[in-house]
Amino acid sequence: MRKAINDWFGSYYKPADIRSAAAGIYMEEFTEEELKQMVAFYETPVGRKVLMKMSVLISKLTAMAEKFTAGKQNTLTTTIRPILEKYGMTNIVSELTHRKRTSNSPQ
């Protein structure tokens, strides 16, 4: 399975391009000194464990956040709609209204 996914991915994306794009994002968000400190951390046993567990953590945290927000999105939409309209962000208001209609639709 891993080989098939890697082969597919490799046929569409060059690893060097992905690394370069990712490095650019990190450079936008962190100073050179911070990046050096991050590398030092990820070279420690705890840092390696964080890297190994990151996708599991993100999945679990996302699921937790979805539980906390389930059924409450409409109240947020109602709260922020006037603010968005005030600043002329009607495209976002339209998207929120569309999501509200589709999330309330019977499935």
DOLO-924585 format. One record per atom (N, C-alpha, C): y, x, z; residue number from 0. Coordinates in nm, 3 decimals, decimal comma, padded with zeros to 5 digits. Example, Ala and Ser with C-alpha at 12.3 -4.5 7.8 and 13.67 -1.06 7.14 Angstrom:
BEGIN
SITE        py        px        pz   resi
SITE   -00,569    01,319    00,780      0
SITE   -00,450    01,230    00,780      0
SITE   -00,330    01,320    00,780      0
SITE   -00,225    01,285    00,708      1
SITE   -00,106    01,367    00,714      1
SITE    00,003    01,290    00,787      1
***
This chain:
BEGIN
SITE        py        px        pz   resi
SITE   -00,119    00,083    00,000      0
SITE    00,000    00,000    00,000      0
SITE    00,125    00,087    00,000      0
SITE    00,127    00,185    00,092      1
SITE    00,246    00,272    00,101      1
SITE    00,272    00,342   -00,032      1
SITE    00,165    00,391   -00,097      2
SITE    00,182    00,460   -00,225      2
SITE    00,240    00,366   -00,330      2
SITE    00,189    00,244   -00,336      3
SITE    00,239    00,147   -00,434      3
SITE    00,386    00,118   -00,412      3
SITE    00,426    00,101   -00,287      4
SITE    00,567    00,075   -00,257      4
SITE    00,652    00,196   -00,291      4
SITE    00,604    00,314   -00,253      5
SITE    00,679    00,437   -00,285      5
SITE    00,692    00,457   -00,435      5
SITE    00,584    00,430   -00,509      6
SITE    00,589    00,445   -00,655      6
SITE    00,689    00,346   -00,715      6
SITE    00,684    00,221   -00,670      7
SITE    00,778    00,121   -00,720      7
SITE    00,921    00,163   -00,689      7
SITE    00,945    00,198   -00,564      8
SITE    01,079    00,237   -00,521      8
SITE    01,128    00,355   -00,603      8
SITE    01,041    00,455   -00,620      9
SITE    01,076    00,575   -00,695      9
SITE    01,106    00,549   -00,842      9
SITE    01,048    00,442   -00,896     10
SITE    01,074    00,412   -01,037     10
SITE    01,213    00,352   -01,058     10
SITE    01,274    00,301   -00,951     11
SITE    01,406    00,240   -00,962     11
SITE    01,518    00,322   -00,897     11
SITE    01,482    00,400   -00,797     12
SITE    01,584    00,469   -00,718     12
SITE    01,550    00,616   -00,704     12
SITE    01,652    00,700   -00,714     13
SITE    01,633    00,844   -00,693     13
SITE    01,663    00,875   -00,547     13
SITE    01,569    00,940   -00,477     14
SITE    01,592    00,973   -00,336     14
SITE    01,723    01,048   -00,312     14
SITE    01,759    01,138   -00,402     15
SITE    01,882    01,214   -00,385     15
SITE    02,005    01,123   -00,388     15
SITE    02,002    01,020   -00,473     16
SITE    02,114    00,926   -00,481     16
SITE    02,126    00,845   -00,352     16
SITE    02,012    00,805   -00,298     17
SITE    02,012    00,727   -00,174     17
SITE    02,061    00,813   -00,058     17
SITE    02,011    00,936   -00,050     18
SITE    02,055    01,027    00,056     18
SITE    02,205    01,052    00,047     18
SITE    02,254    01,073   -00,073     19
SITE    02,396    01,099   -00,093     19
SITE    02,481    00,979   -00,051     19
SITE    02,438    00,860   -00,091     20
SITE    02,512    00,739   -00,055     20
SITE    02,508    00,717    00,097     20
SITE    02,392    00,737    00,158     21
SITE    02,380    00,720    00,303     21
SITE    02,466    00,823    00,376     21
SITE    02,465    00,947    00,329     22
SITE    02,547    01,051    00,391     22
SITE    02,694    01,013    00,385     22
SITE    02,737    00,957    00,274     23
SITE    02,876    00,914    00,262     23
SITE    02,913    00,808    00,364     23
SITE    02,821    00,715    00,387     24
SITE    02,847    00,610    00,487     24
SITE    02,859    00,671    00,626     24
SITE    02,766    00,760    00,659     25
SITE    02,773    00,826    00,791     25
SITE    02,902    00,906    00,805     25
SITE    02,945    00,971    00,698     26
SITE    03,067    01,051    00,704     26
SITE    03,192    00,965    00,719     26
SITE    03,185    00,841    00,671     27
SITE    03,298    00,748    00,690     27
SITE    03,308    00,703    00,835     27
SITE    03,196    00,696    00,902     28
SITE    03,191    00,637    01,036     28
SITE    03,191    00,738    01,150     28
SITE    03,153    00,862    01,123     29
SITE    03,139    00,963    01,228     29
SITE    03,209    01,093    01,188     29
SITE    03,258    01,164    01,288     30
SITE    03,315    01,297    01,263     30
SITE    03,202    01,396    01,242     30
SITE    03,236    01,513    01,192     31
SITE    03,135    01,617    01,173     31
SITE    03,070    01,655    01,306     31
SITE    03,151    01,665    01,412     32
SITE    03,096    01,699    01,543     32
SITE    03,001    01,590    01,593     32
SITE    03,037    01,465    01,572     33
SITE    02,949    01,356    01,614     33
SITE    02,816    01,360    01,537     33
SITE    02,824    01,390    01,409     34
SITE    02,701    01,400    01,329     34
SITE    02,611    01,513    01,379     34
SITE    02,671    01,625    01,416     35
SITE    02,593    01,736    01,471     35
SITE    02,526    01,694    01,602     35
SITE    02,598    01,621    01,685     36
SITE    02,540    01,573    01,811     36
SITE    02,427    01,473    01,785     36
SITE    02,443    01,389    01,685     37
SITE    02,338    01,294    01,650     37
SITE    02,212    01,367    01,606     37
SITE    02,229    01,467    01,522     38
SITE    02,114    01,544    01,474     38
SITE    02,044    01,608    01,593     38
SITE    02,121    01,667    01,684     39
SITE    02,062    01,730    01,803     39
SITE    01,983    01,627    01,884     39
SITE    02,039    01,508    01,901     40
SITE    01,969    01,403    01,975     40
SITE    01,839    01,364    01,906     40
SITE    01,845    01,339    01,775     41
SITE    01,726    01,293    01,703     41
SITE    01,618    01,401    01,692     41
SITE    01,651    01,523    01,724     42
SITE    01,551    01,630    01,727     42
SITE    01,479    01,637    01,862     42
SITE    01,527    01,562    01,961     43
SITE    01,461    01,558    02,093     43
SITE    01,346    01,458    02,089     43
SITE    01,253    01,465    02,185     44
SITE    01,144    01,366    02,188     44
SITE    01,196    01,222    02,198     44
SITE    01,296    01,198    02,281     45
SITE    01,351    01,062    02,292     45
SITE    01,418    01,021    02,162     45
SITE    01,491    01,110    02,099     46
SITE    01,555    01,080    01,972     46
SITE    01,454    01,045    01,864     46
SITE    01,344    01,120    01,859     47
SITE    01,238    01,089    01,762     47
SITE    01,176    00,952    01,790     47
SITE    01,161    00,920    01,920     48
SITE    01,107    00,789    01,954     48
SITE    01,202    00,677    01,913     48
SITE    01,331    00,698    01,933     49
SITE    01,431    00,599    01,891     49
SITE    01,417    00,574    01,741     49
SITE    01,406    00,681    01,663     50
SITE    01,390    00,666    01,518     50
SITE    01,264    00,589    01,483     50
SITE    01,155    00,620    01,552     51
SITE    01,027    00,554    01,525     51
SITE    01,033    00,405    01,559     51
SITE    01,109    00,369    01,661     52
SITE    01,113    00,231    01,709     52
SITE    01,230    00,151    01,653     52
SITE    01,318    00,214    01,577     53
SITE    01,442    00,149    01,533     53
SITE    01,416    00,018    01,457     53
SITE    01,324    00,016    01,363     54
SITE    01,303   -00,107    01,286     54
SITE    01,248   -00,218    01,375     54
SITE    01,161   -00,184    01,471     55
SITE    01,108   -00,284    01,564     55
SITE    01,221   -00,337    01,652     55
SITE    01,305   -00,246    01,701     56
SITE    01,418   -00,288    01,785     56
SITE    01,511   -00,381    01,710     56
SITE    01,545   -00,344    01,588     57
SITE    01,636   -00,426    01,508     57
SITE    01,576   -00,564    01,484     57
SITE    01,447   -00,571    01,452     58
SITE    01,381   -00,700    01,430     58
SITE    01,384   -00,785    01,556     58
SITE    01,350   -00,725    01,669     59
SITE    01,348   -00,800    01,795     59
SITE    01,488   -00,844    01,837     59
SITE    01,586   -00,756    01,821     60
SITE    01,724   -00,791    01,857     60
SITE    01,779   -00,901    01,766     60
SITE    01,745   -00,895    01,639     61
SITE    01,788   -00,999    01,545     61
SITE    01,727   -01,133    01,584     61
SITE    01,598   -01,134    01,615     62
SITE    01,532   -01,258    01,657     62
SITE    01,595   -01,312    01,786     62
SITE    01,627   -01,223    01,879     63
SITE    01,690   -01,265    02,004     63
SITE    01,826   -01,328    01,975     63
SITE    01,904   -01,264    01,889     64
SITE    02,037   -01,316    01,856     64
SITE    02,026   -01,452    01,789     64
SITE    01,927   -01,469    01,702     65
SITE    01,907   -01,598    01,635     65
SITE    01,873   -01,707    01,736     65
SITE    01,793   -01,673    01,838     66
SITE    01,761   -01,772    01,942     66
SITE    01,886   -01,814    02,016     66
SITE    01,970   -01,717    02,050     67
SITE    02,092   -01,747    02,125     67
SITE    02,190   -01,831    02,045     67
SITE    02,193   -01,810    01,913     68
SITE    02,292   -01,881    01,832     68
SITE    02,238   -02,006    01,765     68
SITE    02,107   -02,029    01,773     69
SITE    02,046   -02,145    01,706     69
SITE    02,116   -02,275    01,747     69
SITE    02,157   -02,350    01,647     70
SITE    02,219   -02,479    01,673     70
SITE    02,365   -02,472    01,716     70
SITE    02,419   -02,352    01,725     71
SITE    02,558   -02,339    01,771     71
SITE    02,655   -02,297    01,660     71
SITE    02,602   -02,267    01,541     72
SITE    02,686   -02,220    01,432     72
SITE    02,793   -02,322    01,394     72
SITE    02,757   -02,449    01,400     73
SITE    02,854   -02,552    01,361     73
SITE    02,977   -02,551    01,451     73
SITE    02,958   -02,522    01,581     74
SITE    03,074   -02,517    01,669     74
SITE    03,163   -02,399    01,635     74
SITE    03,104   -02,287    01,592     75
SITE    03,184   -02,172    01,550     75
SITE    03,261   -02,206    01,423     75
SITE    03,192   -02,268    01,328     76
SITE    03,258   -02,307    01,204     76
SITE    03,378   -02,397    01,232     76
SITE    03,360   -02,495    01,319     77
SITE    03,469   -02,586    01,356     77
SITE    03,584   -02,511    01,421     77
SITE    03,551   -02,411    01,501     78
SITE    03,653   -02,334    01,571     78
SITE    03,735   -02,245    01,477     78
SITE    03,666   -02,179    01,384     79
SITE    03,739   -02,080    01,301     79
SITE    03,795   -02,137    01,171     79
SITE    03,750   -02,255    01,130     80
SITE    03,799   -02,312    01,004     80
SITE    03,952   -02,319    00,998     80
SITE    04,020   -02,371    01,101     81
SITE    04,167   -02,378    01,093     81
SITE    04,232   -02,239    01,080     81
SITE    04,174   -02,140    01,143     82
SITE    04,230   -02,004    01,135     82
SITE    04,214   -01,951    00,993     82
SITE    04,096   -01,969    00,935     83
SITE    04,073   -01,923    00,798     83
SITE    04,166   -01,995    00,700     83
SITE    04,181   -02,125    00,718     84
SITE    04,270   -02,202    00,630     84
SITE    04,415   -02,155    00,644     84
SITE    04,456   -02,123    00,766     85
SITE    04,593   -02,076    00,792     85
SITE    04,623   -01,950    00,711     85
SITE    04,524   -01,863    00,696     86
SITE    04,544   -01,738    00,624     86
SITE    04,497   -01,743    00,479     86
SITE    04,474   -01,865    00,429     87
SITE    04,441   -01,881    00,288     87
SITE    04,303   -01,834    00,250     87
SITE    04,213   -01,830    00,343     88
SITE    04,077   -01,783    00,316     88
SITE    03,987   -01,902    00,283     88
SITE    04,029   -01,978    00,183     89
SITE    03,959   -02,101    00,149     89
SITE    03,819   -02,074    00,094     89
SITE    03,798   -01,959    00,031     90
SITE    03,665   -01,928   -00,020     90
SITE    03,564   -01,918    00,094     90
SITE    03,606   -01,864    00,207     91
SITE    03,519   -01,854    00,324     91
SITE    03,498   -01,992    00,385     91
SITE    03,603   -02,072    00,389     92
SITE    03,591   -02,209    00,441     92
SITE    03,490   -02,286    00,357     92
SITE    03,498   -02,271    00,225     93
SITE    03,405   -02,341    00,136     93
SITE    03,261   -02,297    00,163     93
SITE    03,241   -02,168    00,180     94
SITE    03,107   -02,115    00,207     94
SITE    03,055   -02,169    00,340     94
SITE    03,139   -02,172    00,442     95
SITE    03,097   -02,225    00,572     95
SITE    03,061   -02,373    00,562     95
SITE    03,141   -02,448    00,487     96
SITE    03,115   -02,590    00,471     96
SITE    02,983   -02,611    00,398     96
SITE    02,958   -02,530    00,294     97
SITE    02,832   -02,539    00,218     97
SITE    02,714   -02,507    00,309     97
SITE    02,724   -02,401    00,388     98
SITE    02,615   -02,365    00,479     98
SITE    02,589   -02,475    00,581     98
SITE    02,697   -02,536    00,630     99
SITE    02,682   -02,643    00,729     99
SITE    02,606   -02,760    00,666     99
SITE    02,642   -02,797    00,542    100
SITE    02,574   -02,909    00,476    100
SITE    02,427   -02,877    00,453    100
SITE    02,396   -02,755    00,404    101
SITE    02,259   -02,721    00,374    101
SITE    02,176   -02,701    00,500    101
SITE    02,237   -02,654    00,609    102
SITE    02,161   -02,635    00,731    102
SITE    02,132   -02,766    00,801    102
SITE    02,211   -02,870    00,772    103
SITE    02,189   -03,002    00,831    103
SITE    02,098   -03,090    00,746    103
SITE    02,066   -03,042    00,624    104
SITE    01,984   -03,122    00,535    104
SITE    01,840   -03,127    00,583    104
SITE    01,775   -03,242    00,572    105
SITE    01,634   -03,247    00,607    105
SITE    01,552   -03,164    00,510    105
SITE    01,449   -03,100    00,562    106
SITE    01,369   -03,011    00,475    106
SITE    01,235   -03,069    00,442    106
***
